[in-house]
Amino acid sequence: MTKDGSFKKVVRRHAQENGQLYTEALTDLEGVEGRLAWRRWTDDGRSDALHEPIARRLLAHLRDHYGVDAVAATKVSHHNDHVFRVERGDGDPWVARVFPPARPRAGTEGDAAILRFLERQHYPAERLAVDEAASVFDGLSVLVTRFVTGGQLRTARGPADTERFVIMGDLLGRLHTLPLDESVSRPGGASGEDPTREGSPRQDVLAALSFLDVAEAKVAATGRKAFEQLRAQVRSADDGHGLPQALVHGNLLHAHDHVIVSERGPVAIQWKASGRGPRLADFAYLMWGTRNNAAWIDAAVRAYCQHVELTDDELERLEGVMSVRPMYLACFGYGSGQQPGRGEDWWEHISATAAAVRDACRR
């Protein structure tokens, strides 16, 4: 971005809206594109200016740090290039998740603390590979877990195929009833694609505004009206503040979903967005994924409500909270340099879906 007069106005507005000094807002906005771009990889064994991890250097780190015979690392995530299956000559495979430079080791150690808590509670989540599962190499934090043998939760094959929503509704309901202790203290529920904006759903709102401010100068005149409408919706978003809290996953509904179906049953993976937060944020995101399909809504609601009874306040605020993640994703597209298409509507079905969910919960 150029530091012309219009950009300075954007920085001043960003500082005012976020309670920052001008220099803090400038650093925030200038760093967004780099923080979102860290997942680009090189293929020749060298790391570029973003310090991207290379498989063989990751293997050397695991061998040196843990004394294991790590022999091969293969990318296993459909969505992120920084998740590896690590083959070991001396045992079962691991999964190594490598996080960007902007994410401090404390964030990865927080992931590990939550996974220890989930293991104590016998909750079906991935398990840490070793006691001290968080480490650092080349300035990047790494978390190692045991590889879960199984398949991805399959996408629904039609309006009557409800298995996906039964499984995820049950996993979230069980998660939200766990008794919390001091080991689960960090805020959670935000997507956290920008590592400086991890925490409660409020961080998704703040990150979304940053994405829009970064992209503002690049928006064509034909897209300006939709852009400003999006900004107005983000500013008035309901982040779930004051609603009942629980341990939330933060991103169970994903592409692909963060669920592995193992021989022992479904297992929830990828806990980067987890922590204490409004349980409605988890539930609302899942229900948005039903896209107002009556069978999917009923299946997810029945599975979830076997464990949790939502309050009247949660049901009344469902539509507002349901809008947060779709808004965030739309803004993330702008921040990543993608201009949403004219016919793309991230809010399609939200009002109708929320109304249908409320009816299902009150039956």
Phi, psi and omega in degrees: 000142177272148182269054177276181184299321182292323178293321178298324176296320178298316180297316180298318179295318180298318179296317181294317183290334185250007179064038183248160166288160180302316182296324178293316179295321179298314178298319180301309185286320181294335183269351187300309186298321178293322180291329179278339185266000188297342185280357175292140186239154171260157185250359187254015176087003179249148174267144179268199185296342180271005177059045183287137181286143177247145190306313186291330178285327173297317179299317179298320178298314181296321178295316183290319188281322186250351181069027180259160180268075179279117189248339181203147177228124182235133178295131185240348182272137175283340189252329182233140179274004186253017178245123187238141163271125183252115177278138181238137177281350184240022179168189180290157183292157175246167165247131177245120175256123183252126187254160187290162181303329183286347178268116182289161179301330180301326177295317179292321176295328175294321174302314182296320179298320179292322178294325175296317178300315182295325177293319177297329180272000180060033178277142184285080176235166173300156182246148177298145180284327180216169181299310179262081191273350180260136178210179181226136169218138182052035179078008181246134178278147185228139174237131180247131178231166177286140178290131179264115180282128181159196181236158176297147174300122187285149177292145178301135184267000179175172183303333183267356182273103189253358188305316182303316185280332172296314182296311183289323176298319179293316180299317180291318179300316179295321180298317186286352177259359182293138177286123186274152174227186186294343180286345178244083186241340184287150176287148181216171177120345177274149181298316174074026175297329168268110186300340178279357182238040172276154178135220184286167177305336176303328179292330174296320179295314180294319178296318180301318178295323176296316179301317181292319180296322178296322186272351191306315185290344184263357184282127180291156181302325181292338180256004186295319182298312180296323179298314181290327176296319178297316179300318180296321179293322179295317181298332182257015186293148176264108184270008177082010181301134177088354179276162180305139183253158176202178168287119181251149176283314176096337185200042182293318176281120187204178175241098355280165181301149180275055178223132172249131177267104182263178179293342178263002179118182182293142180229128178275135182235173174059087188255024182299326184267006188278160178155188177283130180193176179295121182300333181297331180298315176299310183296316182296321179296318177299316182292329173302324181292347177284341179051042175064026173278120188300318182293319179293319178299310182299320181296313182293318180296316179299315182295316182290316186283356167295337184248325189231135171252111181290147180280165176299322179296318178297317181294322179292328182265007185302313183299316180296315180291325179297334183283341189297308184292318174302319176300314180302316181296321177296317180290324176301322177300316176298314182295334179270005178089011180256130177266113180306140181293158184298325182270002182279123184232102183287348183255007179301133176077355187297311182299313181294321179296315180300318179296318180294323179293317178301316179298316182295322181290333185264001179289000000 
